[in-house]
Amino acid sequence: MTLRLQPKPARDLVSMRYSLPGNAAAAKLVVRDSQGRTVQEFTVGGEQGQVQWPLQRLASGVYSVSLIQGGRATETQQLIVQP
């Protein structure tokens, strides 16, 4: 399982690319703020895919994006949102 965020840092839009094992059930991309509060969740599936997320309503700062399957985070990336 892999997770890639582009661009880094981001301003207006972030692209979250993921890959899952071929036999994987649905997974989630979970975005959390620096206090650990969930600010957005995306349900994803398939062996690979991409989510485009507009950031206009998100405050600038540091966030974490986790790829979660089976109730556990398999990969986490840092997302820096600039003003």
KESE-997288 format. One record per atom (N, C-alpha, C, O): x, y, z; residue number from 1; residue in one letter; chain. Coordinates in steps of 0.05 Angstrom, whole numbers. Layout:
BEGIN
X_Y_Z_NUM_a_A
...
***
This chain:
BEGIN
17_-24_0_1_m_A
0_0_0_1_m_A
18_25_0_1_m_A
37_27_15_1_m_A
11_43_-17_2_t_A
26_68_-18_2_t_A
7_92_-19_2_t_A
-16_89_-27_2_t_A
18_114_-11_3_l_A
3_140_-11_3_l_A
23_161_-19_3_l_A
45_163_-8_3_l_A
15_178_-39_4_r_A
31_201_-48_4_r_A
14_225_-49_4_r_A
-8_225_-59_4_r_A
25_247_-39_5_l_A
11_273_-40_5_l_A
27_292_-58_5_l_A
52_293_-56_5_l_A
13_307_-75_6_q_A
26_326_-92_6_q_A
8_350_-96_6_q_A
-16_345_-97_6_q_A
17_374_-97_7_p_A
44_383_-92_7_p_A
49_385_-62_7_p_A
31_384_-46_7_p_A
74_388_-55_8_k_A
82_392_-27_8_k_A
100_416_-27_8_k_A
121_416_-40_8_k_A
94_437_-13_9_p_A
68_442_0_9_p_A
46_449_-20_9_p_A
52_453_-44_9_p_A
22_449_-10_10_a_A
-1_454_-27_10_a_A
-15_480_-21_10_a_A
-12_490_2_10_a_A
-29_491_-41_11_r_A
-43_516_-37_11_r_A
-73_513_-42_11_r_A
-89_516_-24_11_r_A
-79_507_-67_12_d_A
-108_507_-76_12_d_A
-119_479_-78_12_d_A
-143_475_-75_12_d_A
-102_460_-85_13_l_A
-111_432_-91_13_l_A
-89_413_-84_13_l_A
-66_418_-89_13_l_A
-97_390_-73_14_v_A
-77_369_-68_14_v_A
-87_344_-83_14_v_A
-111_338_-83_14_v_A
-69_329_-94_15_s_A
-75_304_-107_15_s_A
-64_282_-89_15_s_A
-41_281_-82_15_s_A
-82_264_-81_16_m_A
-75_242_-63_16_m_A
-77_216_-80_16_m_A
-98_206_-86_16_m_A
-54_204_-87_17_r_A
-53_180_-102_17_r_A
-47_156_-83_17_r_A
-30_158_-66_17_r_A
-62_135_-87_18_y_A
-59_112_-70_18_y_A
-58_86_-86_18_y_A
-67_85_-109_18_y_A
-47_66_-74_19_s_A
-49_39_-86_19_s_A
-54_19_-63_19_s_A
-44_22_-41_19_s_A
-71_-1_-69_20_l_A
-79_-21_-50_20_l_A
-73_-49_-62_20_l_A
-70_-52_-86_20_l_A
-70_-69_-45_21_p_A
-66_-96_-55_21_p_A
-91_-104_-72_21_p_A
-113_-94_-67_21_p_A
-87_-122_-91_22_g_A
-108_-130_-109_22_g_A
-133_-142_-95_22_g_A
-155_-139_-105_22_g_A
-129_-154_-72_23_n_A
-151_-167_-58_23_n_A
-162_-149_-35_23_n_A
-177_-159_-18_23_n_A
-154_-124_-34_24_a_A
-161_-106_-12_24_a_A
-190_-98_-13_24_a_A
-201_-93_-35_24_a_A
-202_-97_10_25_a_A
-229_-85_13_25_a_A
-226_-55_11_25_a_A
-204_-45_9_25_a_A
-248_-41_12_26_a_A
-248_-12_11_26_a_A
-231_-1_34_26_a_A
-228_-13_56_26_a_A
-218_22_29_27_a_A
-202_35_49_27_a_A
-211_64_52_27_a_A
-229_72_38_27_a_A
-198_78_69_28_k_A
-204_107_73_28_k_A
-179_123_72_28_k_A
-158_114_81_28_k_A
-182_147_62_29_l_A
-162_168_66_29_l_A
-173_187_87_29_l_A
-195_198_83_29_l_A
-159_191_109_30_v_A
-168_207_131_30_v_A
-148_230_135_30_v_A
-124_226_138_30_v_A
-159_255_134_31_v_A
-143_279_138_31_v_A
-148_289_166_31_v_A
-171_292_174_31_v_A
-126_293_181_32_r_A
-128_303_209_32_r_A
-112_328_212_32_r_A
-91_332_199_32_r_A
-122_346_230_33_d_A
-107_371_235_33_d_A
-85_365_256_33_d_A
-81_342_264_33_d_A
-70_385_264_34_s_A
-48_382_282_34_s_A
-56_373_310_34_s_A
-40_363_326_34_s_A
-82_376_317_35_q_A
-93_366_343_35_q_A
-104_338_341_35_q_A
-114_327_360_35_q_A
-103_326_317_36_g_A
-113_299_313_36_g_A
-142_297_307_36_g_A
-153_275_306_36_g_A
-155_320_303_37_r_A
-184_320_295_37_r_A
-187_313_266_37_r_A
-172_324_249_37_r_A
-206_296_259_38_t_A
-211_289_232_38_t_A
-225_313_218_38_t_A
-246_322_228_38_t_A
-214_322_196_39_v_A
-226_344_181_39_v_A
-239_335_155_39_v_A
-256_349_144_39_v_A
-231_311_145_40_q_A
-243_301_121_40_q_A
-237_271_118_40_q_A
-215_262_126_40_q_A
-256_256_107_41_e_A
-252_227_101_41_e_A
-261_222_73_41_e_A
-281_233_64_41_e_A
-246_205_59_42_f_A
-253_196_32_42_f_A
-253_165_32_42_f_A
-233_153_41_42_f_A
-274_152_23_43_t_A
-274_123_20_43_t_A
-263_118_-8_43_t_A
-272_129_-28_43_t_A
-243_100_-10_44_v_A
-230_93_-35_44_v_A
-230_63_-39_44_v_A
-234_48_-20_44_v_A
-227_55_-64_45_g_A
-226_26_-70_45_g_A
-211_22_-96_45_g_A
-201_41_-108_45_g_A
-209_-3_-104_46_g_A
-194_-10_-128_46_g_A
-165_-13_-122_46_g_A
-156_-6_-100_46_g_A
-150_-23_-141_47_e_A
-121_-27_-135_47_e_A
-106_-1_-133_47_e_A
-87_1_-118_47_e_A
-115_19_-149_48_q_A
-102_45_-147_48_q_A
-121_67_-155_48_q_A
-141_62_-169_48_q_A
-115_91_-147_49_g_A
-133_113_-153_49_g_A
-122_139_-144_49_g_A
-99_141_-134_49_g_A
-138_160_-148_50_q_A
-130_187_-141_50_q_A
-154_203_-131_50_q_A
-175_200_-142_50_q_A
-149_219_-111_51_v_A
-170_237_-101_51_v_A
-159_265_-104_51_v_A
-137_271_-95_51_v_A
-174_283_-118_52_q_A
-167_311_-120_52_q_A
-183_326_-99_52_q_A
-208_324_-99_52_q_A
-169_340_-81_53_w_A
-184_354_-60_53_w_A
-178_384_-61_53_w_A
-155_392_-57_53_w_A
-198_401_-66_54_p_A
-195_430_-65_54_p_A
-190_439_-36_54_p_A
-204_429_-17_54_p_A
-172_457_-32_55_l_A
-164_465_-4_55_l_A
-174_493_4_55_l_A
-165_503_24_55_l_A
-191_505_-12_56_q_A
-199_533_-7_56_q_A
-211_537_21_56_q_A
-208_558_33_56_q_A
-225_517_31_57_r_A
-239_520_58_57_r_A
-221_510_81_57_r_A
-230_511_104_57_r_A
-197_502_75_58_l_A
-179_491_96_58_l_A
-160_513_105_58_l_A
-148_527_88_58_l_A
-157_516_131_59_a_A
-138_536_141_59_a_A
-110_527_135_59_a_A
-104_503_133_59_a_A
-92_547_132_60_s_A
-64_540_127_60_s_A
-53_526_152_60_s_A
-62_532_174_60_s_A
-34_508_148_61_g_A
-22_493_171_61_g_A
-13_466_162_61_g_A
-11_459_139_61_g_A
-7_449_182_62_v_A
3_422_178_62_v_A
-19_402_184_62_v_A
-31_403_206_62_v_A
-23_383_166_63_y_A
-43_362_169_63_y_A
-30_335_164_63_y_A
-8_334_153_63_y_A
-43_314_172_64_s_A
-34_287_165_64_s_A
-56_274_149_64_s_A
-79_277_154_64_s_A
-47_259_129_65_v_A
-65_243_112_65_v_A
-57_214_115_65_v_A
-35_206_110_65_v_A
-76_198_125_66_s_A
-71_169_130_66_s_A
-88_152_111_66_s_A
-111_157_106_66_s_A
-75_131_101_67_l_A
-89_110_86_67_l_A
-96_88_106_67_l_A
-78_76_117_67_l_A
-122_84_110_68_i_A
-131_66_131_68_i_A
-146_42_119_68_i_A
-164_46_103_68_i_A
-137_18_127_69_q_A
-151_-6_118_69_q_A
-152_-25_142_69_q_A
-133_-29_156_69_q_A
-176_-37_145_70_g_A
-179_-56_167_70_g_A
-176_-43_194_70_g_A
-167_-56_213_70_g_A
-183_-17_196_71_g_A
-181_-3_222_71_g_A
-154_7_230_71_g_A
-151_18_252_71_g_A
-134_3_213_72_r_A
-107_13_221_72_r_A
-95_29_198_72_r_A
-99_23_174_72_r_A
-79_48_205_73_a_A
-65_65_185_73_a_A
-42_49_174_73_a_A
-24_40_188_73_a_A
-42_46_147_74_t_A
-20_31_134_74_t_A
1_50_124_74_t_A
24_42_121_74_t_A
-6_75_120_75_e_A
14_95_112_75_e_A
3_123_119_75_e_A
-21_127_116_75_e_A
20_141_127_76_t_A
13_168_134_76_t_A
33_187_121_76_t_A
57_183_123_76_t_A
22_209_109_77_q_A
39_229_97_77_q_A
31_256_109_77_q_A
8_260_117_77_q_A
50_274_110_78_q_A
45_301_120_78_q_A
36_319_97_78_q_A
47_318_75_78_q_A
16_335_102_79_l_A
5_354_83_79_l_A
9_382_95_79_l_A
-1_388_116_79_l_A
24_399_81_80_i_A
27_427_89_80_i_A
11_444_70_80_i_A
15_444_46_80_i_A
-8_459_82_81_v_A
-25_477_67_81_v_A
-15_505_71_81_v_A
-14_515_94_81_v_A
-8_519_49_82_q_A
1_546_50_82_q_A
-22_565_44_82_q_A
-40_558_30_82_q_A
-20_590_55_83_p_A
-41_610_49_83_p_A
-40_619_20_83_p_A
-56_636_12_83_p_A
***
